[in-house]
Structure formats: C-alpha cells, structure tokens
Amino acid sequence: MRRDWRKRCLAFDLVLHSWWTSRSDNPWLVADLKRHYQFLRIFQRWVGRDPAALRQAYTEHRAILAAIKAGEQTGAHRRLREHIRHSARLVQQALPR
C-alpha cells in the first residue's frame, strides 16, 4: 500500500460525494449536505484515522460505482443504503454516550 493511500482515499471520498450530490437532481439533498459539510469533513477525517474503516468505505464506494457502471440501479441503491447505514454506525460509535 502506498504511503499516501490514506490521503488519496480521502480525496477520492470527497470528490465522489461531491459528484453524487451534484448528480442527484435533488435540491434539498444538495442544500442539506452543504449545511452539514463541515461536520461531514470532520467525520471523514475521523474515519480516515482507522485504516480498516477507510478500506471498508473505499470498498463500498467501488461496489456502488461498479453497480452504476453495470446499469444495476437497484443494486447501486442497495449498496448505497448499506454504505449509509455502515457510516451511520461509525458516527454513533464516535459520539459520546
């Protein structure tokens, strides 16, 4: 694994989420994500400290993109829901109880 893998993976994550948001044709989603941008960046950096979580997110992103490329809309939506649920669990684990 390259030494700059973490940095490159986080940059990929940022570009990918920006692309998905801009392509959503959902003004509410775009506005909501802009409002929460700083929180999302903090969370992204936190996840990026954990190599296993970062690999998992990268794997999930690639699976979503593969489904999109294959024209599998239902599979892409399913993989995206799984990614969101997994990410939400990571956020919940990070928050104080």
TIVOKE-240108 format. One record per residue: residue in three letters; x, y, z of N, C-alpha, C in turn. Coordinates in Angstrom, 3 decimals. Layout:
BEGIN
  res      n_c1      n_c2      n_c3     ca_c1     ca_c2     ca_c3      c_c1      c_c2      c_c3
  Ala         X         Y         Z         X         Y         Z         X         Y         Z
...
END
This chain:
BEGIN
  res      n_c1      n_c2      n_c3     ca_c1     ca_c2     ca_c3      c_c1      c_c2      c_c3
  Met     0.842    -1.170     0.000     0.000     0.000     0.000     0.892     1.240     0.000
  Arg     0.559     2.189    -0.831     1.336     3.425    -0.926     1.217     4.231     0.362
  Arg     2.279     4.959     0.679     2.266     5.770     1.905     1.182     6.840     1.869
  Asp     0.875     7.341     0.677    -0.127     8.398     0.583    -1.529     7.846     0.312
  Trp    -1.721     6.533     0.529    -3.005     5.904     0.249    -4.128     6.572     1.027
  Arg    -3.911     6.820     2.304    -4.944     7.448     3.136    -5.355     8.798     2.556
  Lys    -4.374     9.620     2.233    -4.654    10.945     1.689    -5.404    10.843     0.360
  Arg    -4.959     9.942    -0.492    -5.604     9.759    -1.801    -7.021     9.215    -1.640
  Cys    -7.205     8.319    -0.694    -8.519     7.737    -0.453    -9.492     8.796     0.067
  Leu    -9.029     9.651     0.981    -9.875    10.725     1.498   -10.221    11.726     0.397
  Ala    -9.277    12.021    -0.485    -9.547    12.926    -1.609   -10.575    12.304    -2.549
  Phe   -10.431    11.003    -2.820   -11.398    10.281    -3.653   -12.788    10.352    -3.026
  Asp   -12.857    10.151    -1.721   -14.121    10.185    -0.997   -14.792    11.546    -1.161
  Leu   -14.042    12.599    -1.006   -14.586    13.946    -1.125   -15.107    14.217    -2.536
  Val   -14.323    13.868    -3.535   -14.737    14.080    -4.928   -15.963    13.236    -5.257
  Leu   -15.965    11.994    -4.809   -17.082    11.098    -5.107   -18.377    11.605    -4.480
  His   -18.329    11.995    -3.208   -19.537    12.505    -2.567   -20.011    13.798    -3.221
  Ser   -19.097    14.648    -3.616   -19.476    15.886    -4.308   -20.140    15.569    -5.641
  Trp   -19.577    14.595    -6.353   -20.143    14.191    -7.641   -21.542    13.616    -7.457
  Trp   -21.692    12.692    -6.492   -23.010    12.089    -6.253   -24.035    13.158    -5.914
  Thr   -23.640    14.081    -5.056   -24.562    15.139    -4.648   -24.973    15.986    -5.843
  Ser   -24.017    16.398    -6.637   -24.322    17.265    -7.775   -25.175    16.556    -8.822
  Arg   -25.060    15.234    -8.906   -25.814    14.455    -9.902   -27.163    13.972    -9.377
  Ser   -27.495    14.302    -8.143   -28.701    13.752    -7.525   -29.993    14.369    -8.055
  Asp   -29.912    15.556    -8.650   -31.123    16.274    -9.077   -32.087    16.453    -7.906
  Asn   -31.507    16.603    -6.709   -32.303    16.749    -5.503   -31.834    18.013    -4.774
  Pro   -32.495    19.143    -5.021   -32.050    20.405    -4.407   -32.024    20.341    -2.880
  Trp   -32.960    19.632    -2.273   -32.977    19.518    -0.817   -31.712    18.826    -0.336
  Leu   -31.327    17.728    -0.977   -30.122    16.994    -0.589   -28.887    17.874    -0.737
  Val   -28.789    18.578    -1.847   -27.641    19.450    -2.081   -27.557    20.509    -0.983
  Ala   -28.667    21.158    -0.685   -28.687    22.202     0.349   -28.362    21.622     1.721
  Asp   -28.925    20.471     2.037   -28.691    19.854     3.343   -27.233    19.455     3.507
  Leu   -26.656    18.863     2.491   -25.253    18.463     2.589   -24.328    19.674     2.671
  Lys   -24.686    20.763     2.006   -23.879    21.981     2.126   -23.913    22.508     3.561
  Arg   -25.087    22.432     4.189   -25.214    22.886     5.582   -24.372    22.041     6.528
  His   -24.260    20.768     6.231   -23.552    19.839     7.109   -22.127    19.534     6.642
  Tyr   -21.641    20.288     5.674   -20.352    19.996     5.061   -19.226    19.894     6.097
  Gln   -19.144    20.848     7.006   -18.049    20.849     7.975   -18.097    19.603     8.862
  Phe   -19.296    19.249     9.317   -19.435    18.039    10.124   -18.996    16.811     9.327
  Leu   -19.404    16.734     8.088   -19.048    15.588     7.254   -17.539    15.493     7.059
  Arg   -16.876    16.632     6.894   -15.413    16.632     6.732   -14.733    16.160     8.019
  Ile   -15.239    16.597     9.169   -14.675    16.145    10.447   -14.849    14.637    10.566
  Phe   -16.028    14.151    10.255   -16.285    12.712    10.320   -15.388    11.960     9.344
  Gln   -15.237    12.476     8.133   -14.392    11.829     7.134   -12.963    11.689     7.657
  Arg   -12.454    12.742     8.242   -11.089    12.699     8.789   -10.990    11.716     9.946
  Trp   -12.044    11.647    10.760   -12.040    10.702    11.887   -12.002     9.269    11.361
  Val   -12.857     8.951    10.402   -12.876     7.607     9.820   -11.533     7.309     9.169
  Gly   -10.943     8.321     8.556    -9.668     8.150     7.872    -8.516     7.760     8.784
  Arg    -8.674     7.964    10.083    -7.628     7.549    11.030    -7.633     6.045    11.249
  Asp    -8.747     5.396    10.921    -8.893     3.951    11.113    -8.714     3.268     9.752
  Pro    -7.572     2.617     9.532    -7.322     2.012     8.218    -8.406     1.010     7.794
  Ala    -8.934     0.246     8.740    -9.967    -0.746     8.394   -11.252    -0.048     7.953
  Ala   -11.656     1.005     8.655   -12.867     1.742     8.286   -12.683     2.435     6.940
  Leu   -11.497     2.965     6.712   -11.212     3.623     5.443   -11.255     2.630     4.289
  Arg   -10.663     1.459     4.488   -10.720     0.410     3.448   -12.156    -0.009     3.185
  Gln   -12.953    -0.137     4.262   -14.349    -0.541     4.112   -15.123     0.497     3.293
  Ala   -14.948     1.781     3.622   -15.642     2.831     2.880   -15.210     2.828     1.408
  Tyr   -13.914     2.654     1.178   -13.401     2.612    -0.190   -14.005     1.429    -0.960
  Thr   -14.068     0.289    -0.308   -14.657    -0.908    -0.927   -16.132    -0.678    -1.235
  Glu   -16.844    -0.070    -0.305   -18.267     0.221    -0.521   -18.455     1.191    -1.686
  His   -17.624     2.215    -1.749   -17.714     3.170    -2.856   -17.481     2.484    -4.196
  Arg   -16.465     1.640    -4.243   -16.174     0.934    -5.507   -17.323     0.018    -5.904
  Ala   -17.961    -0.623    -4.933   -19.099    -1.506    -5.231   -20.277    -0.699    -5.783
  Ile   -20.511     0.470    -5.212   -21.588     1.336    -5.706   -21.287     1.757    -7.141
  Leu   -20.059     2.199    -7.391   -19.679     2.624    -8.740   -19.762     1.475    -9.744
  Ala   -19.366     0.282    -9.324   -19.446    -0.879   -10.219   -20.894    -1.173   -10.592
  Ala   -21.793    -1.062    -9.629   -23.217    -1.295    -9.913   -23.754    -0.216   -10.861
  Ile   -23.338     1.023   -10.647   -23.764     2.105   -11.552   -23.248     1.843   -12.958
  Lys   -21.977     1.489   -13.064   -21.372     1.221   -14.372   -22.070     0.076   -15.089
  Ala   -22.489    -0.942   -14.316   -23.163    -2.108   -14.905   -24.633    -1.843   -15.202
  Gly   -25.109    -0.649   -14.849   -26.511    -0.323   -15.099   -27.461    -0.984   -14.114
  Glu   -26.948    -1.403   -12.979   -27.755    -2.083   -11.955   -28.278    -1.062   -10.946
  Gln   -29.333    -0.363   -11.317   -29.854     0.707   -10.477   -30.281     0.194    -9.106
  Thr   -30.989    -0.911    -9.056   -31.435    -1.465    -7.777   -30.238    -1.868    -6.923
  Gly   -29.250    -2.499    -7.532   -28.050    -2.891    -6.798   -27.265    -1.691    -6.302
  Ala   -27.189    -0.641    -7.108   -26.485     0.578    -6.694   -27.197     1.218    -5.505
  His   -28.524     1.282    -5.562   -29.288     1.848    -4.446   -29.102     1.009    -3.182
  Arg   -29.120    -0.290    -3.332   -28.937    -1.177    -2.172   -27.556    -0.966    -1.557
  Arg   -26.545    -0.937    -2.399   -25.181    -0.737    -1.894   -25.024     0.639    -1.245
  Leu   -25.676     1.644    -1.809   -25.611     2.983    -1.231   -26.293     3.006     0.139
  Arg   -27.451     2.368     0.257   -28.128     2.293     1.563   -27.243     1.596     2.589
  Glu   -26.599     0.502     2.178   -25.706    -0.225     3.089   -24.547     0.676     3.527
  His   -23.990     1.431     2.602   -22.885     2.341     2.911   -23.336     3.410     3.914
  Ile   -24.513     3.969     3.690   -25.035     4.997     4.595   -25.264     4.401     5.978
  Arg   -25.836     3.220     6.046   -26.070     2.574     7.356   -24.754     2.286     8.068
  His   -23.787     1.782     7.327   -22.480     1.486     7.925   -21.835     2.773     8.435
  Ser   -21.892     3.826     7.636   -21.320     5.111     8.042   -22.035     5.667     9.271
  Ala   -23.357     5.512     9.304   -24.124     5.997    10.462   -23.704     5.258    11.734
  Arg   -23.449     3.974    11.630   -22.984     3.213    12.810   -21.636     3.746    13.286
  Leu   -20.755     4.092    12.355   -19.455     4.649    12.739   -19.622     5.987    13.459
  Val   -20.543     6.809    12.987   -20.803     8.089    13.644   -21.327     7.843    15.057
  Gln   -22.263     6.916    15.192   -22.830     6.622    16.511   -21.749     6.127    17.470
  Gln   -20.826     5.337    16.979   -19.739     4.829    17.824   -18.811     5.957    18.260
  Ala   -18.675     6.980    17.439   -17.759     8.083    17.733   -18.340     9.071    18.742
  Leu   -19.665     9.119    18.831   -20.289    10.095    19.711   -20.248     9.622    21.158
  Pro   -20.065    10.569    22.089   -20.064    10.188    23.500   -21.451     9.702    23.906
  Arg   -21.466     8.826    24.846   -22.765     8.264    25.304   -23.225     8.961    26.528
END
